[in-house]
Amino acid sequence: MRVEPVSFDVVVDHVVGLVTDRPRGRAVRVLVDGHPSTRPEALADALVEPLRAAGRPVARVRVRDFLRAASLRLEHGRRDPDSLLDAWIDVGGLNREVLGSVVERGRYLPTLRDPVTDRSTRAPYADAPEGTVVVLDGTLAMGRGLDVDLTVHLALRTPTETRNTPLDDAWQLAAYDRYRREVQPERRADVVVRADDPRHPALVRR
């Protein structure tokens, strides 16, 4: 294993290259996963235009728009780390309405539930032409059974993770610790980017 300091643009180019190396007519479902402080949404957003420039239709989706209803995910309270890891993401909804639907029905649901109001967004389905690339970002999202083809993990050392977690969210650290031990995202991910210093990412070459 070799850790190579790179720029953000190099990370983008690397992931885009992995996608465009795949057969053009097949859908590719990409998950960008990381602690909120690594801003997985920023990397996911940055993939969109290069993929479109390469001739690939893109469906940009966010895990936070597919959380389970508050009555379910907060059943054991608002600060339960096990629920955060095991019960917050509507895995079935994401697989059914996005990740599976793109492949099987040529359409997808951009959003399901507003994470703030907990109400259905009532979003209409969007078309997913042949070869669509789903770009999905989230936190604690690997190892949950999401039907994805390519995973990118933005990795932090434990001290950085602790330092970057706001005091009000410190209860979440137990979930991140379980995630690291049980899911082992740095071993599981297809692409690992060390993101302790957001100005100087490093690509893990296996």
C-alpha positions as CSV (number, residue, x, y, z in Angstrom):
1,M,0.0,0.0,0.0
2,R,1.2,3.5,-0.9
3,V,-0.2,6.8,0.2
4,E,0.2,9.4,-2.4
5,P,-0.4,13.1,-1.7
6,V,-2.6,14.5,-4.4
7,S,-4.8,17.5,-5.2
8,F,-8.6,17.4,-5.0
9,D,-8.7,17.6,-8.8
10,V,-6.6,14.4,-9.0
11,V,-9.0,12.6,-6.7
12,V,-11.9,13.7,-9.0
13,D,-10.1,12.6,-12.1
14,H,-9.2,9.2,-10.6
15,V,-12.8,8.4,-9.6
16,V,-14.1,9.7,-13.0
17,G,-11.6,7.5,-14.8
18,L,-12.8,4.4,-12.8
19,V,-16.3,5.1,-13.9
20,T,-15.6,5.8,-17.5
21,D,-13.5,2.7,-17.9
22,R,-16.6,0.7,-17.4
23,P,-18.9,-0.2,-20.3
24,R,-20.8,2.9,-21.5
25,G,-24.2,1.3,-21.8
26,R,-24.3,0.1,-18.2
27,A,-25.4,2.1,-15.2
28,V,-22.7,2.7,-12.6
29,R,-23.7,3.5,-9.0
30,V,-21.1,5.4,-7.0
31,L,-21.2,6.0,-3.2
32,V,-19.0,8.7,-1.7
33,D,-18.8,8.1,2.1
34,G,-17.2,10.0,4.8
35,H,-17.5,11.8,8.2
36,P,-19.5,15.1,7.7
37,S,-16.3,17.1,8.2
38,T,-14.8,15.5,5.1
39,R,-17.7,16.9,3.0
40,P,-18.4,13.9,0.9
41,E,-21.1,16.0,-0.8
42,A,-18.4,18.3,-2.2
43,L,-16.5,15.4,-3.9
44,A,-19.8,13.9,-5.2
45,D,-20.8,17.3,-6.6
46,A,-17.4,17.7,-8.3
47,L,-17.9,14.4,-10.1
48,V,-21.0,15.5,-11.9
49,E,-19.7,17.8,-14.7
50,P,-16.6,15.7,-15.6
51,L,-18.9,12.7,-16.0
52,R,-21.3,14.6,-18.1
53,A,-18.5,15.9,-20.2
54,A,-17.4,12.3,-20.8
55,G,-20.9,11.6,-22.2
56,R,-22.4,9.9,-19.1
57,P,-25.9,10.9,-17.8
58,V,-25.7,11.6,-14.0
59,A,-28.2,11.2,-11.3
60,R,-27.0,13.1,-8.2
61,V,-28.6,11.8,-5.0
62,R,-28.0,12.3,-1.3
63,V,-28.4,9.8,1.5
64,R,-29.8,12.5,3.7
65,D,-32.8,12.7,1.5
66,F,-33.5,9.0,2.1
67,L,-33.6,8.8,5.9
68,R,-36.2,6.7,7.6
69,A,-39.1,8.4,9.2
70,A,-38.2,10.1,12.5
71,S,-40.6,7.8,14.4
72,L,-38.4,4.9,13.4
73,R,-34.9,6.3,13.4
74,L,-35.4,8.1,16.7
75,E,-37.3,5.3,18.4
76,H,-34.5,5.0,21.0
77,G,-34.0,8.7,21.4
78,R,-32.3,11.4,19.5
79,R,-28.8,10.6,20.6
80,D,-28.6,6.8,20.3
81,P,-25.3,5.9,18.4
82,D,-26.4,2.4,17.6
83,S,-29.6,3.7,15.9
84,L,-27.5,6.3,14.0
85,L,-25.4,3.5,12.5
86,D,-28.1,0.8,12.1
87,A,-31.4,2.5,11.6
88,W,-31.2,6.0,10.2
89,I,-30.7,5.3,6.5
90,D,-33.7,3.9,4.5
91,V,-31.7,1.3,2.7
92,G,-34.7,-0.4,1.2
93,G,-36.0,2.9,-0.1
94,L,-32.7,3.9,-1.7
95,N,-32.3,0.4,-3.3
96,R,-35.9,0.3,-4.5
97,E,-36.4,3.9,-5.7
98,V,-32.9,4.8,-6.9
99,L,-30.2,2.2,-7.1
100,G,-32.3,-0.6,-8.4
101,S,-34.7,1.5,-10.3
102,V,-32.0,3.1,-12.4
103,V,-31.0,-0.4,-13.7
104,E,-34.4,-2.0,-13.9
105,R,-36.8,0.7,-14.8
106,G,-34.7,3.6,-16.3
107,R,-35.9,6.1,-13.7
108,Y,-35.2,7.2,-10.2
109,L,-36.6,9.2,-7.3
110,P,-34.3,12.2,-6.6
111,T,-35.6,12.6,-3.0
112,L,-37.9,10.8,-0.7
113,R,-38.1,12.6,2.7
114,D,-37.1,16.1,3.8
115,P,-34.5,15.5,6.6
116,V,-35.6,18.6,8.5
117,T,-39.4,18.5,8.3
118,D,-39.6,14.7,8.1
119,R,-42.3,15.0,5.4
120,S,-42.4,13.4,2.0
121,T,-40.9,15.6,-0.7
122,R,-43.4,14.3,-3.2
123,A,-40.7,14.5,-5.8
124,P,-41.5,13.2,-9.3
125,Y,-39.5,10.4,-10.8
126,A,-36.7,11.5,-13.1
127,D,-35.5,9.6,-16.2
128,A,-32.3,7.6,-16.1
129,P,-31.1,7.0,-19.7
130,E,-29.0,3.9,-20.4
131,G,-25.5,4.2,-18.8
132,T,-26.6,6.7,-16.1
133,V,-24.1,7.2,-13.3
134,V,-25.7,7.5,-9.9
135,V,-23.5,9.7,-7.6
136,L,-24.6,9.2,-4.0
137,D,-23.0,10.8,-1.0
138,G,-23.5,9.9,2.7
139,T,-22.0,9.2,6.1
140,L,-21.8,5.8,7.8
141,A,-23.3,4.4,4.5
142,M,-21.0,1.5,3.6
143,G,-21.7,-2.0,4.7
144,R,-25.4,-1.4,4.9
145,G,-26.5,-3.3,1.8
146,L,-26.8,-0.4,-0.6
147,D,-26.7,-1.7,-4.2
148,V,-23.6,0.3,-5.4
149,D,-20.9,-0.6,-7.8
150,L,-18.0,1.7,-6.7
151,T,-17.3,3.0,-3.2
152,V,-15.1,6.0,-2.3
153,H,-14.3,6.5,1.4
154,L,-12.9,9.7,2.8
155,A,-10.9,8.5,5.7
156,L,-9.9,10.3,9.0
157,R,-7.7,9.2,11.8
158,T,-9.6,8.8,15.1
159,P,-8.1,11.9,16.7
160,T,-9.1,14.0,13.6
161,E,-12.5,12.5,13.7
162,T,-12.9,13.4,17.3
163,R,-11.6,16.9,16.9
164,N,-13.9,17.5,13.9
165,T,-17.0,16.4,15.6
166,P,-18.9,19.3,17.2
167,L,-19.4,19.0,21.0
168,D,-23.2,18.7,20.6
169,D,-22.6,15.7,18.3
170,A,-20.0,13.9,20.5
171,W,-22.6,11.1,21.1
172,Q,-22.0,10.1,17.5
173,L,-18.4,9.1,18.1
174,A,-19.5,5.7,19.4
175,A,-21.2,5.1,16.0
176,Y,-18.1,6.1,14.1
177,D,-16.0,3.8,16.3
178,R,-18.3,0.8,15.7
179,Y,-18.3,1.7,11.9
180,R,-14.5,1.6,11.8
181,R,-14.4,-1.7,13.7
182,E,-17.3,-3.6,12.1
183,V,-17.5,-2.2,8.6
184,Q,-13.8,-1.4,8.1
185,P,-14.5,1.1,5.4
186,E,-10.8,1.6,4.6
187,R,-10.5,-2.0,3.6
188,R,-13.9,-2.3,2.0
189,A,-13.8,0.8,-0.2
190,D,-12.7,0.7,-3.8
191,V,-11.1,4.1,-3.4
192,V,-9.7,5.5,-0.1
193,V,-8.7,9.1,0.3
194,R,-7.0,10.3,3.4
195,A,-8.7,13.5,4.3
196,D,-7.2,14.6,7.6
197,D,-6.1,17.8,6.0
198,P,-8.8,18.8,3.5
199,R,-6.3,21.1,1.7
200,H,-3.9,18.1,1.1
201,P,-5.8,14.9,0.4
202,A,-3.9,11.7,-0.1
203,L,-4.9,8.8,-2.3
204,V,-4.3,5.3,-1.0
205,R,-2.8,3.2,-3.8
206,R,-3.1,-0.6,-3.2
